[in-house]
Amino acid sequence: MIVGSHLWGDDRGPADPSLCSTAEMEKGDAVVIMGSIWHGAGTNITTDERRNIYSLHMVKGTYRSDENQML
């Protein structure tokens, strides 16, 4: 991921790879990032392990669905 890239404008071109930071984690660890940050996954070169990704997306509270399920 590129730290601080959430502050870049939408007109930004391809990023310089030297700006990238890694998030190496142990089993059970997690990383939480804003959706606007530039990120990607590295190559999974393991033969006996799996990489699972759980993605949860949220929006501002001012946005709501047209149908209110609570009514």
PDB file of N, CA, C and O in Angstrom:
ATOM      1  N   MET A   1       0.845  -1.171   0.000  1.00  0.00           N
ATOM      2  CA  MET A   1       0.000   0.000   0.000  1.00  0.00           C
ATOM      3  C   MET A   1       0.889   1.232   0.000  1.00  0.00           C
ATOM      4  O   MET A   1       2.068   1.169   0.348  1.00  0.00           O
ATOM      5  N   ILE A   2       0.308   2.338  -0.392  1.00  0.00           N
ATOM      6  CA  ILE A   2       1.071   3.590  -0.426  1.00  0.00           C
ATOM      7  C   ILE A   2       0.491   4.532   0.625  1.00  0.00           C
ATOM      8  O   ILE A   2      -0.608   5.066   0.472  1.00  0.00           O
ATOM      9  N   VAL A   3       1.257   4.721   1.689  1.00  0.00           N
ATOM     10  CA  VAL A   3       0.829   5.570   2.796  1.00  0.00           C
ATOM     11  C   VAL A   3       0.636   6.997   2.304  1.00  0.00           C
ATOM     12  O   VAL A   3       1.522   7.554   1.656  1.00  0.00           O
ATOM     13  N   GLY A   4      -0.507   7.591   2.605  1.00  0.00           N
ATOM     14  CA  GLY A   4      -0.804   8.963   2.217  1.00  0.00           C
ATOM     15  C   GLY A   4      -1.466   9.107   0.861  1.00  0.00           C
ATOM     16  O   GLY A   4      -1.840  10.214   0.472  1.00  0.00           O
ATOM     17  N   SER A   5      -1.620   7.998   0.125  1.00  0.00           N
ATOM     18  CA  SER A   5      -2.200   8.094  -1.216  1.00  0.00           C
ATOM     19  C   SER A   5      -3.693   8.436  -1.189  1.00  0.00           C
ATOM     20  O   SER A   5      -4.249   8.814  -2.220  1.00  0.00           O
ATOM     21  N   HIS A   6      -4.351   8.313  -0.034  1.00  0.00           N
ATOM     22  CA  HIS A   6      -5.758   8.705   0.064  1.00  0.00           C
ATOM     23  C   HIS A   6      -5.933  10.218  -0.071  1.00  0.00           C
ATOM     24  O   HIS A   6      -7.052  10.703  -0.245  1.00  0.00           O
ATOM     25  N   LEU A   7      -4.846  10.949   0.007  1.00  0.00           N
ATOM     26  CA  LEU A   7      -4.899  12.407  -0.127  1.00  0.00           C
ATOM     27  C   LEU A   7      -4.654  12.873  -1.563  1.00  0.00           C
ATOM     28  O   LEU A   7      -4.775  14.061  -1.862  1.00  0.00           O
ATOM     29  N   TRP A   8      -4.311  11.941  -2.446  1.00  0.00           N
ATOM     30  CA  TRP A   8      -4.041  12.289  -3.835  1.00  0.00           C
ATOM     31  C   TRP A   8      -5.341  12.591  -4.564  1.00  0.00           C
ATOM     32  O   TRP A   8      -6.403  12.108  -4.172  1.00  0.00           O
ATOM     33  N   GLY A   9      -5.263  13.373  -5.602  1.00  0.00           N
ATOM     34  CA  GLY A   9      -6.425  13.671  -6.433  1.00  0.00           C
ATOM     35  C   GLY A   9      -6.751  12.511  -7.370  1.00  0.00           C
ATOM     36  O   GLY A   9      -5.976  11.561  -7.478  1.00  0.00           O
ATOM     37  N   ASP A  10      -7.872  12.586  -8.033  1.00  0.00           N
ATOM     38  CA  ASP A  10      -8.307  11.538  -8.947  1.00  0.00           C
ATOM     39  C   ASP A  10      -7.538  11.536 -10.258  1.00  0.00           C
ATOM     40  O   ASP A  10      -7.620  10.571 -11.018  1.00  0.00           O
ATOM     41  N   ASP A  11      -6.794  12.594 -10.535  1.00  0.00           N
ATOM     42  CA  ASP A  11      -6.081  12.699 -11.804  1.00  0.00           C
ATOM     43  C   ASP A  11      -4.665  12.126 -11.739  1.00  0.00           C
ATOM     44  O   ASP A  11      -3.879  12.315 -12.667  1.00  0.00           O
ATOM     45  N   ARG A  12      -4.344  11.447 -10.678  1.00  0.00           N
ATOM     46  CA  ARG A  12      -2.995  10.904 -10.481  1.00  0.00           C
ATOM     47  C   ARG A  12      -2.759   9.715 -11.407  1.00  0.00           C
ATOM     48  O   ARG A  12      -3.634   8.862 -11.555  1.00  0.00           O
ATOM     49  N   GLY A  13      -1.599   9.653 -12.022  1.00  0.00           N
ATOM     50  CA  GLY A  13      -1.241   8.550 -12.909  1.00  0.00           C
ATOM     51  C   GLY A  13      -0.700   7.364 -12.122  1.00  0.00           C
ATOM     52  O   GLY A  13      -0.869   7.300 -10.904  1.00  0.00           O
ATOM     53  N   PRO A  14      -0.050   6.424 -12.805  1.00  0.00           N
ATOM     54  CA  PRO A  14       0.512   5.253 -12.125  1.00  0.00           C
ATOM     55  C   PRO A  14       1.499   5.665 -11.033  1.00  0.00           C
ATOM     56  O   PRO A  14       2.258   6.620 -11.191  1.00  0.00           O
ATOM     57  N   ALA A  15       1.472   4.937  -9.941  1.00  0.00           N
ATOM     58  CA  ALA A  15       2.320   5.254  -8.791  1.00  0.00           C
ATOM     59  C   ALA A  15       3.731   4.697  -8.966  1.00  0.00           C
ATOM     60  O   ALA A  15       3.936   3.688  -9.641  1.00  0.00           O
ATOM     61  N   ASP A  16       4.671   5.354  -8.363  1.00  0.00           N
ATOM     62  CA  ASP A  16       6.061   4.919  -8.356  1.00  0.00           C
ATOM     63  C   ASP A  16       6.196   3.762  -7.353  1.00  0.00           C
ATOM     64  O   ASP A  16       5.871   3.946  -6.180  1.00  0.00           O
ATOM     65  N   PRO A  17       6.658   2.591  -7.770  1.00  0.00           N
ATOM     66  CA  PRO A  17       6.780   1.445  -6.856  1.00  0.00           C
ATOM     67  C   PRO A  17       7.650   1.717  -5.631  1.00  0.00           C
ATOM     68  O   PRO A  17       7.504   1.031  -4.619  1.00  0.00           O
ATOM     69  N   SER A  18       8.541   2.686  -5.694  1.00  0.00           N
ATOM     70  CA  SER A  18       9.389   2.977  -4.537  1.00  0.00           C
ATOM     71  C   SER A  18       8.590   3.594  -3.380  1.00  0.00           C
ATOM     72  O   SER A  18       9.094   3.676  -2.259  1.00  0.00           O
ATOM     73  N   LEU A  19       7.358   4.025  -3.641  1.00  0.00           N
ATOM     74  CA  LEU A  19       6.504   4.591  -2.594  1.00  0.00           C
ATOM     75  C   LEU A  19       5.771   3.524  -1.787  1.00  0.00           C
ATOM     76  O   LEU A  19       5.169   3.829  -0.757  1.00  0.00           O
ATOM     77  N   CYS A  20       5.818   2.289  -2.242  1.00  0.00           N
ATOM     78  CA  CYS A  20       5.041   1.208  -1.623  1.00  0.00           C
ATOM     79  C   CYS A  20       5.609   0.789  -0.265  1.00  0.00           C
ATOM     80  O   CYS A  20       6.821   0.760  -0.054  1.00  0.00           O
ATOM     81  N   SER A  21       4.690   0.466   0.643  1.00  0.00           N
ATOM     82  CA  SER A  21       5.026  -0.111   1.942  1.00  0.00           C
ATOM     83  C   SER A  21       4.362  -1.474   2.014  1.00  0.00           C
ATOM     84  O   SER A  21       3.305  -1.678   1.417  1.00  0.00           O
ATOM     85  N   THR A  22       4.958  -2.400   2.728  1.00  0.00           N
ATOM     86  CA  THR A  22       4.362  -3.726   2.862  1.00  0.00           C
ATOM     87  C   THR A  22       3.684  -3.868   4.215  1.00  0.00           C
ATOM     88  O   THR A  22       4.045  -3.200   5.183  1.00  0.00           O
ATOM     89  N   ALA A  23       2.711  -4.737   4.261  1.00  0.00           N
ATOM     90  CA  ALA A  23       2.017  -5.052   5.509  1.00  0.00           C
ATOM     91  C   ALA A  23       2.155  -6.553   5.726  1.00  0.00           C
ATOM     92  O   ALA A  23       1.218  -7.313   5.482  1.00  0.00           O
ATOM     93  N   GLU A  24       3.321  -6.969   6.182  1.00  0.00           N
ATOM     94  CA  GLU A  24       3.554  -8.391   6.440  1.00  0.00           C
ATOM     95  C   GLU A  24       2.967  -8.733   7.790  1.00  0.00           C
ATOM     96  O   GLU A  24       3.266  -8.091   8.798  1.00  0.00           O
ATOM     97  N   MET A  25       2.128  -9.751   7.797  1.00  0.00           N
ATOM     98  CA  MET A  25       1.390 -10.088   9.012  1.00  0.00           C
ATOM     99  C   MET A  25       1.543 -11.557   9.367  1.00  0.00           C
ATOM    100  O   MET A  25       1.844 -12.393   8.515  1.00  0.00           O
ATOM    101  N   GLU A  26       1.333 -11.847  10.616  1.00  0.00           N
ATOM    102  CA  GLU A  26       1.305 -13.224  11.106  1.00  0.00           C
ATOM    103  C   GLU A  26      -0.123 -13.743  11.028  1.00  0.00           C
ATOM    104  O   GLU A  26      -1.059 -12.965  10.841  1.00  0.00           O
ATOM    105  N   LYS A  27      -0.291 -15.024  11.166  1.00  0.00           N
ATOM    106  CA  LYS A  27      -1.617 -15.634  11.146  1.00  0.00           C
ATOM    107  C   LYS A  27      -2.498 -14.976  12.211  1.00  0.00           C
ATOM    108  O   LYS A  27      -2.092 -14.846  13.366  1.00  0.00           O
ATOM    109  N   GLY A  28      -3.692 -14.569  11.821  1.00  0.00           N
ATOM    110  CA  GLY A  28      -4.634 -13.929  12.742  1.00  0.00           C
ATOM    111  C   GLY A  28      -4.556 -12.410  12.751  1.00  0.00           C
ATOM    112  O   GLY A  28      -5.432 -11.760  13.322  1.00  0.00           O
ATOM    113  N   ASP A  29      -3.535 -11.825  12.135  1.00  0.00           N
ATOM    114  CA  ASP A  29      -3.406 -10.372  12.065  1.00  0.00           C
ATOM    115  C   ASP A  29      -4.334  -9.809  10.992  1.00  0.00           C
ATOM    116  O   ASP A  29      -4.812 -10.541  10.126  1.00  0.00           O
ATOM    117  N   ALA A  30      -4.583  -8.512  11.057  1.00  0.00           N
ATOM    118  CA  ALA A  30      -5.431  -7.846  10.068  1.00  0.00           C
ATOM    119  C   ALA A  30      -4.894  -6.455   9.802  1.00  0.00           C
ATOM    120  O   ALA A  30      -4.185  -5.882  10.628  1.00  0.00           O
ATOM    121  N   VAL A  31      -5.234  -5.922   8.651  1.00  0.00           N
ATOM    122  CA  VAL A  31      -4.896  -4.544   8.316  1.00  0.00           C
ATOM    123  C   VAL A  31      -6.197  -3.846   7.933  1.00  0.00           C
ATOM    124  O   VAL A  31      -7.019  -4.401   7.204  1.00  0.00           O
ATOM    125  N   VAL A  32      -6.375  -2.639   8.425  1.00  0.00           N
ATOM    126  CA  VAL A  32      -7.568  -1.846   8.132  1.00  0.00           C
ATOM    127  C   VAL A  32      -7.111  -0.612   7.369  1.00  0.00           C
ATOM    128  O   VAL A  32      -6.269   0.145   7.851  1.00  0.00           O
ATOM    129  N   ILE A  33      -7.666  -0.412   6.178  1.00  0.00           N
ATOM    130  CA  ILE A  33      -7.271   0.724   5.357  1.00  0.00           C
ATOM    131  C   ILE A  33      -8.505   1.420   4.824  1.00  0.00           C
ATOM    132  O   ILE A  33      -9.580   0.825   4.750  1.00  0.00           O
ATOM    133  N   MET A  34      -8.353   2.669   4.457  1.00  0.00           N
ATOM    134  CA  MET A  34      -9.420   3.402   3.785  1.00  0.00           C
ATOM    135  C   MET A  34      -9.494   2.925   2.338  1.00  0.00           C
ATOM    136  O   MET A  34      -8.474   2.572   1.747  1.00  0.00           O
ATOM    137  N   GLY A  35     -10.679   2.914   1.775  1.00  0.00           N
ATOM    138  CA  GLY A  35     -10.856   2.441   0.411  1.00  0.00           C
ATOM    139  C   GLY A  35     -10.179   3.303  -0.626  1.00  0.00           C
ATOM    140  O   GLY A  35      -9.964   2.857  -1.753  1.00  0.00           O
ATOM    141  N   SER A  36      -9.839   4.524  -0.276  1.00  0.00           N
ATOM    142  CA  SER A  36      -9.224   5.422  -1.257  1.00  0.00           C
ATOM    143  C   SER A  36      -7.701   5.315  -1.287  1.00  0.00           C
ATOM    144  O   SER A  36      -7.050   6.012  -2.065  1.00  0.00           O
ATOM    145  N   ILE A  37      -7.133   4.464  -0.460  1.00  0.00           N
ATOM    146  CA  ILE A  37      -5.685   4.311  -0.468  1.00  0.00           C
ATOM    147  C   ILE A  37      -5.288   3.337  -1.577  1.00  0.00           C
ATOM    148  O   ILE A  37      -5.986   2.353  -1.820  1.00  0.00           O
ATOM    149  N   TRP A  38      -4.171   3.611  -2.247  1.00  0.00           N
ATOM    150  CA  TRP A  38      -3.678   2.721  -3.297  1.00  0.00           C
ATOM    151  C   TRP A  38      -3.144   1.469  -2.620  1.00  0.00           C
ATOM    152  O   TRP A  38      -2.293   1.547  -1.734  1.00  0.00           O
ATOM    153  N   HIS A  39      -3.644   0.322  -3.040  1.00  0.00           N
ATOM    154  CA  HIS A  39      -3.236  -0.929  -2.420  1.00  0.00           C
ATOM    155  C   HIS A  39      -3.263  -2.050  -3.448  1.00  0.00           C
ATOM    156  O   HIS A  39      -3.866  -1.922  -4.513  1.00  0.00           O
ATOM    157  N   GLY A  40      -2.622  -3.114  -3.122  1.00  0.00           N
ATOM    158  CA  GLY A  40      -2.595  -4.295  -3.981  1.00  0.00           C
ATOM    159  C   GLY A  40      -2.067  -5.469  -3.185  1.00  0.00           C
ATOM    160  O   GLY A  40      -1.568  -5.300  -2.073  1.00  0.00           O
ATOM    161  N   ALA A  41      -2.174  -6.636  -3.741  1.00  0.00           N
ATOM    162  CA  ALA A  41      -1.692  -7.834  -3.059  1.00  0.00           C
ATOM    163  C   ALA A  41      -0.434  -8.330  -3.740  1.00  0.00           C
ATOM    164  O   ALA A  41      -0.291  -8.245  -4.960  1.00  0.00           O
ATOM    165  N   GLY A  42       0.460  -8.841  -2.945  1.00  0.00           N
ATOM    166  CA  GLY A  42       1.665  -9.428  -3.500  1.00  0.00           C
ATOM    167  C   GLY A  42       1.381 -10.806  -4.059  1.00  0.00           C
ATOM    168  O   GLY A  42       0.286 -11.341  -3.886  1.00  0.00           O
ATOM    169  N   THR A  43       2.353 -11.373  -4.721  1.00  0.00           N
ATOM    170  CA  THR A  43       2.213 -12.705  -5.283  1.00  0.00           C
ATOM    171  C   THR A  43       2.235 -13.745  -4.177  1.00  0.00           C
ATOM    172  O   THR A  43       3.113 -13.729  -3.315  1.00  0.00           O
ATOM    173  N   ASN A  44       1.266 -14.647  -4.205  1.00  0.00           N
ATOM    174  CA  ASN A  44       1.238 -15.737  -3.235  1.00  0.00           C
ATOM    175  C   ASN A  44       2.061 -16.882  -3.825  1.00  0.00           C
ATOM    176  O   ASN A  44       1.610 -17.571  -4.739  1.00  0.00           O
ATOM    177  N   ILE A  45       3.261 -17.076  -3.300  1.00  0.00           N
ATOM    178  CA  ILE A  45       4.155 -18.097  -3.848  1.00  0.00           C
ATOM    179  C   ILE A  45       4.162 -19.364  -2.997  1.00  0.00           C
ATOM    180  O   ILE A  45       4.960 -20.265  -3.254  1.00  0.00           O
ATOM    181  N   THR A  46       3.301 -19.454  -2.001  1.00  0.00           N
ATOM    182  CA  THR A  46       3.247 -20.645  -1.164  1.00  0.00           C
ATOM    183  C   THR A  46       2.508 -21.754  -1.898  1.00  0.00           C
ATOM    184  O   THR A  46       1.655 -21.499  -2.749  1.00  0.00           O
ATOM    185  N   THR A  47       2.848 -22.980  -1.555  1.00  0.00           N
ATOM    186  CA  THR A  47       2.191 -24.133  -2.175  1.00  0.00           C
ATOM    187  C   THR A  47       1.245 -24.841  -1.217  1.00  0.00           C
ATOM    188  O   THR A  47       0.368 -25.585  -1.656  1.00  0.00           O
ATOM    189  N   ASP A  48       1.407 -24.621   0.087  1.00  0.00           N
ATOM    190  CA  ASP A  48       0.592 -25.334   1.062  1.00  0.00           C
ATOM    191  C   ASP A  48      -0.236 -24.392   1.941  1.00  0.00           C
ATOM    192  O   ASP A  48      -0.756 -24.818   2.973  1.00  0.00           O
ATOM    193  N   GLU A  49      -0.368 -23.123   1.551  1.00  0.00           N
ATOM    194  CA  GLU A  49      -1.148 -22.157   2.319  1.00  0.00           C
ATOM    195  C   GLU A  49      -2.118 -21.440   1.409  1.00  0.00           C
ATOM    196  O   GLU A  49      -1.957 -21.428   0.188  1.00  0.00           O
ATOM    197  N   ARG A  50      -3.127 -20.842   2.017  1.00  0.00           N
ATOM    198  CA  ARG A  50      -4.119 -20.061   1.289  1.00  0.00           C
ATOM    199  C   ARG A  50      -4.156 -18.648   1.812  1.00  0.00           C
ATOM    200  O   ARG A  50      -3.884 -18.411   2.989  1.00  0.00           O
ATOM    201  N   ARG A  51      -4.484 -17.719   0.963  1.00  0.00           N
ATOM    202  CA  ARG A  51      -4.652 -16.324   1.374  1.00  0.00           C
ATOM    203  C   ARG A  51      -6.136 -16.004   1.316  1.00  0.00           C
ATOM    204  O   ARG A  51      -6.738 -16.050   0.244  1.00  0.00           O
ATOM    205  N   ASN A  52      -6.729 -15.681   2.452  1.00  0.00           N
ATOM    206  CA  ASN A  52      -8.139 -15.305   2.518  1.00  0.00           C
ATOM    207  C   ASN A  52      -8.248 -13.809   2.728  1.00  0.00           C
ATOM    208  O   ASN A  52      -7.480 -13.214   3.484  1.00  0.00           O
ATOM    209  N   ILE A  53      -9.204 -13.217   2.056  1.00  0.00           N
ATOM    210  CA  ILE A  53      -9.440 -11.784   2.201  1.00  0.00           C
ATOM    211  C   ILE A  53     -10.890 -11.577   2.591  1.00  0.00           C
ATOM    212  O   ILE A  53     -11.795 -12.093   1.937  1.00  0.00           O
ATOM    213  N   TYR A  54     -11.108 -10.827   3.650  1.00  0.00           N
ATOM    214  CA  TYR A  54     -12.446 -10.438   4.064  1.00  0.00           C
ATOM    215  C   TYR A  54     -12.549  -8.939   3.849  1.00  0.00           C
ATOM    216  O   TYR A  54     -11.753  -8.174   4.394  1.00  0.00           O
ATOM    217  N   SER A  55     -13.496  -8.527   3.079  1.00  0.00           N
ATOM    218  CA  SER A  55     -13.634  -7.116   2.745  1.00  0.00           C
ATOM    219  C   SER A  55     -14.980  -6.602   3.247  1.00  0.00           C
ATOM    220  O   SER A  55     -16.026  -7.163   2.920  1.00  0.00           O
ATOM    221  N   LEU A  56     -14.950  -5.546   4.032  1.00  0.00           N
ATOM    222  CA  LEU A  56     -16.155  -4.928   4.562  1.00  0.00           C
ATOM    223  C   LEU A  56     -16.176  -3.486   4.096  1.00  0.00           C
ATOM    224  O   LEU A  56     -15.226  -2.742   4.341  1.00  0.00           O
ATOM    225  N   HIS A  57     -17.242  -3.082   3.430  1.00  0.00           N
ATOM    226  CA  HIS A  57     -17.334  -1.738   2.875  1.00  0.00           C
ATOM    227  C   HIS A  57     -18.425  -0.964   3.599  1.00  0.00           C
ATOM    228  O   HIS A  57     -19.510  -1.491   3.847  1.00  0.00           O
ATOM    229  N   MET A  58     -18.135   0.283   3.936  1.00  0.00           N
ATOM    230  CA  MET A  58     -19.109   1.139   4.609  1.00  0.00           C
ATOM    231  C   MET A  58     -19.178   2.484   3.892  1.00  0.00           C
ATOM    232  O   MET A  58     -18.234   2.893   3.216  1.00  0.00           O
ATOM    233  N   VAL A  59     -20.305   3.160   4.051  1.00  0.00           N
ATOM    234  CA  VAL A  59     -20.481   4.490   3.490  1.00  0.00           C
ATOM    235  C   VAL A  59     -20.867   5.451   4.599  1.00  0.00           C
ATOM    236  O   VAL A  59     -21.207   5.032   5.706  1.00  0.00           O
ATOM    237  N   LYS A  60     -20.815   6.711   4.305  1.00  0.00           N
ATOM    238  CA  LYS A  60     -21.176   7.730   5.280  1.00  0.00           C
ATOM    239  C   LYS A  60     -22.616   7.545   5.763  1.00  0.00           C
ATOM    240  O   LYS A  60     -23.463   7.059   5.014  1.00  0.00           O
ATOM    241  N   GLY A  61     -22.888   7.922   6.981  1.00  0.00           N
ATOM    242  CA  GLY A  61     -24.222   7.789   7.546  1.00  0.00           C
ATOM    243  C   GLY A  61     -25.259   8.646   6.859  1.00  0.00           C
ATOM    244  O   GLY A  61     -26.458   8.414   7.015  1.00  0.00           O
ATOM    245  N   THR A  62     -24.817   9.633   6.103  1.00  0.00           N
ATOM    246  CA  THR A  62     -25.782  10.481   5.404  1.00  0.00           C
ATOM    247  C   THR A  62     -26.383   9.775   4.204  1.00  0.00           C
ATOM    248  O   THR A  62     -27.423  10.191   3.693  1.00  0.00           O
ATOM    249  N   TYR A  63     -25.732   8.700   3.745  1.00  0.00           N
ATOM    250  CA  TYR A  63     -26.275   7.918   2.647  1.00  0.00           C
ATOM    251  C   TYR A  63     -27.094   6.780   3.239  1.00  0.00           C
ATOM    252  O   TYR A  63     -26.657   6.123   4.183  1.00  0.00           O
ATOM    253  N   ARG A  64     -28.251   6.552   2.698  1.00  0.00           N
ATOM    254  CA  ARG A  64     -29.040   5.427   3.177  1.00  0.00           C
ATOM    255  C   ARG A  64     -29.825   4.851   2.012  1.00  0.00           C
ATOM    256  O   ARG A  64     -30.013   5.500   0.983  1.00  0.00           O
ATOM    257  N   SER A  65     -30.268   3.647   2.192  1.00  0.00           N
ATOM    258  CA  SER A  65     -31.011   2.996   1.120  1.00  0.00           C
ATOM    259  C   SER A  65     -32.399   3.624   0.973  1.00  0.00           C
ATOM    260  O   SER A  65     -32.922   4.229   1.910  1.00  0.00           O
ATOM    261  N   ASP A  66     -32.974   3.473  -0.198  1.00  0.00           N
ATOM    262  CA  ASP A  66     -34.330   3.990  -0.435  1.00  0.00           C
ATOM    263  C   ASP A  66     -35.365   3.244   0.401  1.00  0.00           C
ATOM    264  O   ASP A  66     -36.392   3.807   0.780  1.00  0.00           O
ATOM    265  N   GLU A  67     -35.091   2.005   0.678  1.00  0.00           N
ATOM    266  CA  GLU A  67     -36.013   1.190   1.465  1.00  0.00           C
ATOM    267  C   GLU A  67     -35.454   1.048   2.862  1.00  0.00           C
ATOM    268  O   GLU A  67     -34.295   0.659   3.010  1.00  0.00           O
ATOM    269  N   ASN A  68     -36.218   1.342   3.883  1.00  0.00           N
ATOM    270  CA  ASN A  68     -35.768   1.224   5.248  1.00  0.00           C
ATOM    271  C   ASN A  68     -36.291  -0.088   5.819  1.00  0.00           C
ATOM    272  O   ASN A  68     -37.496  -0.242   6.018  1.00  0.00           O
ATOM    273  N   GLN A  69     -35.391  -1.039   6.084  1.00  0.00           N
ATOM    274  CA  GLN A  69     -35.779  -2.354   6.569  1.00  0.00           C
ATOM    275  C   GLN A  69     -36.295  -2.325   8.011  1.00  0.00           C
ATOM    276  O   GLN A  69     -36.928  -3.280   8.461  1.00  0.00           O
ATOM    277  N   MET A  70     -36.033  -1.253   8.723  1.00  0.00           N
ATOM    278  CA  MET A  70     -36.430  -1.187  10.130  1.00  0.00           C
ATOM    279  C   MET A  70     -37.899  -0.806  10.306  1.00  0.00           C
ATOM    280  O   MET A  70     -38.439  -0.961  11.401  1.00  0.00           O
ATOM    281  N   LEU A  71     -38.548  -0.319   9.272  1.00  0.00           N
ATOM    282  CA  LEU A  71     -39.951   0.109   9.402  1.00  0.00           C
ATOM    283  C   LEU A  71     -40.902  -1.049   9.399  1.00  0.00           C
ATOM    284  O   LEU A  71     -42.113  -0.853   9.500  1.00  0.00           O
TER     285      LEU A  71
END
